[in-house]
Amino acid sequence: MLGQHFLNSTRVAERIARAAEVKDELVVEIGPGKGILTRQLAILAKKVIAVEIDGRLARFLEDSRIPRVDVLHLDFLKVNLRDFGHAVVVGNIPYGISSLIIEKLIGSKNFVKKALLTVQKEYGSKIVAALGHRGYGHLSICANYHFEIRRLFSVPARYFTPSPKVSSVVVALQPKKGIFDEINEGEFFEFVAGVFRYRRKSLKNAILKHLRWLPDGADHDLLAKRPQELSIIDFYRIYQLILEKR
């Protein structure tokens, strides 16, 4: 089950559904399991597309015949969100593929009205982390470039089955337009990720490790900093210098 921990509290499910604010809207739910959150979403939503990769759970949901719920037996990572127009995405997402799901939402953000995700607490901290905060890194920069992100509330481990070793947190993601024009976003964030692989080194040495060369014209004070001390604007300034040398 991809390391997923299923919600076991109706009260918490109700709270998540209310936080999603999905009155008369189409919802795509990631990994509904036995449907404890699905039922609460269906009360508020126009329709819920419950995307479940596990065949047994998908059949259980189909047999449950929850009103306004269509079950899609498929891997969410293979779902074309374009097919659902402008949906709200909600889910208690498997810890092991959290980054893949975030990448999926980034690639499909033009077809996502908003997303409400329950993630591992540490992972949630990395998503929302700002410059200067613990956990700030490539994920923080990339996620916050594409989304306005809010941390809503924690969900203790006892509200999941099997019980994980850590608490979870519910985060809301609202798609937004990127701040840079005429940029290959995929290539830019690949550069940022590459530099962050050497986060304990100076930016100068991290770039040399990643690119095997150093662009001319970079600010010496900037090059002396470590990657986690740089804002997205700082990374963009370096990236522009790299593009000029091509």
SVG drawing of the C-alpha trace seen along z (x, -y; Angstrom):
<svg xmlns="http://www.w3.org/2000/svg" viewBox="-26 -41 61 48">
<polyline fill="none" stroke="black" stroke-width="0.4" points="0.0,0.0 2.9,-2.3 3.5,-3.1 0.1,-4.7 -1.5,-5.2 -5.3,-5.4 -7.3,-7.9 -9.5,-6.2 -11.3,-9.2 -14.6,-10.5 -14.1,-13.7 -10.8,-14.4 -12.2,-13.5 -15.0,-16.0 -12.5,-18.7 -10.4,-18.0 -13.5,-18.1 -14.6,-21.4 -11.1,-22.9 -11.2,-21.9 -14.2,-24.2 -15.6,-22.1 -19.2,-23.2 -20.7,-21.9 -17.3,-21.4 -15.6,-18.4 -13.1,-16.7 -10.4,-14.3 -9.4,-12.3 -6.0,-10.6 -5.9,-7.2 -9.4,-7.1 -8.8,-3.7 -12.1,-2.6 -13.6,-6.0 -13.7,-7.6 -12.8,-11.0 -14.6,-10.2 -17.9,-10.1 -17.3,-13.5 -16.2,-15.1 -19.2,-13.6 -21.6,-15.4 -20.1,-18.8 -18.9,-18.2 -20.8,-18.1 -18.9,-14.8 -15.9,-13.0 -13.6,-11.0 -12.0,-8.6 -8.6,-7.4 -7.5,-4.2 -4.6,-2.1 -5.4,1.0 -7.9,3.2 -9.5,4.6 -10.1,1.2 -11.4,-0.1 -14.0,2.8 -14.9,2.1 -15.6,-1.5 -17.6,-0.6 -19.7,1.9 -20.2,-0.8 -22.2,-2.9 -21.5,-6.2 -23.7,-8.9 -21.9,-11.3 -18.7,-9.2 -17.2,-7.6 -14.3,-5.2 -11.3,-5.2 -9.1,-2.1 -5.8,-3.7 -2.5,-5.1 -3.0,-8.8 0.3,-9.5 -1.1,-8.2 -4.3,-10.3 -4.7,-13.1 -6.2,-15.9 -7.0,-17.7 -9.9,-15.3 -11.6,-16.8 -11.5,-20.4 -10.6,-22.5 -10.8,-20.1 -10.0,-20.3 -7.5,-17.7 -7.7,-16.2 -5.8,-13.4 -4.0,-11.7 -1.0,-11.0 1.5,-8.1 4.7,-9.3 6.9,-7.4 5.6,-9.2 4.8,-12.6 7.3,-14.4 6.1,-12.6 2.6,-13.8 3.8,-17.4 5.6,-17.1 2.4,-15.8 0.4,-18.7 3.0,-21.2 2.8,-19.7 -1.0,-19.9 -1.5,-23.1 -3.5,-24.7 -6.2,-22.1 -6.1,-22.2 -8.2,-24.8 -6.5,-24.0 -5.2,-21.1 -5.5,-20.0 -3.0,-17.3 -2.3,-15.4 1.4,-14.8 4.1,-13.7 4.8,-16.5 8.5,-16.8 7.7,-16.8 5.0,-19.5 7.6,-21.6 9.9,-21.4 7.1,-22.4 6.2,-25.6 9.7,-26.5 10.9,-30.0 14.4,-31.3 16.2,-31.1 13.9,-28.4 14.9,-24.8 14.0,-22.5 14.4,-25.2 15.7,-23.6 14.9,-22.7 11.5,-21.4 10.6,-24.6 11.7,-26.8 10.0,-24.8 6.7,-24.3 6.4,-27.9 7.2,-29.1 4.2,-27.3 1.8,-27.5 0.7,-29.7 1.0,-27.2 -0.6,-27.3 -0.2,-25.0 -3.6,-24.3 -3.5,-21.9 -1.7,-18.8 -3.1,-15.3 -1.6,-13.0 -0.4,-9.6 -3.2,-7.8 -5.7,-8.9 -4.2,-6.7 -4.1,-2.9 -1.5,-1.5 -0.2,-4.2 2.9,-6.0 5.8,-6.9 5.2,-10.6 2.4,-13.1 1.0,-14.5 -0.1,-17.9 -2.7,-19.2 -1.5,-21.8 -3.4,-23.8 -1.9,-24.6 -3.3,-27.3 -1.7,-27.4 -0.1,-30.7 1.7,-32.1 5.5,-31.9 7.4,-35.1 9.9,-34.6 9.1,-35.2 10.7,-33.3 12.4,-30.7 12.6,-26.9 11.2,-26.1 12.2,-22.5 15.8,-23.2 16.0,-26.0 14.7,-23.9 16.9,-21.0 19.8,-23.5 18.6,-24.4 18.2,-20.8 21.7,-20.0 23.2,-22.7 21.3,-21.7 22.9,-18.2 26.0,-20.0 24.2,-22.1 27.0,-21.9 29.4,-23.5 29.7,-27.1 27.6,-28.1 30.8,-28.4 31.9,-24.8 28.3,-23.5 28.1,-24.9 31.5,-23.5 30.4,-20.1 27.2,-20.3 28.2,-21.9 32.0,-21.3 32.5,-25.0 31.7,-28.4 29.9,-31.2 31.7,-34.6 30.3,-37.7 28.8,-36.1 28.8,-38.2 31.6,-37.0 29.6,-37.4 26.8,-35.3 29.3,-32.6 30.6,-32.4 27.1,-31.6 25.7,-28.1 22.7,-27.0 20.3,-27.2 21.2,-30.9 20.0,-31.8 16.6,-33.1 15.0,-32.1 16.0,-35.5 19.6,-34.7 19.4,-31.4 17.8,-33.1 20.7,-35.6 23.2,-32.8 21.1,-30.9 20.9,-33.9 24.7,-34.0 24.8,-30.4 22.4,-31.0 24.6,-33.8 27.5,-31.5 25.7,-29.0"/>
</svg>
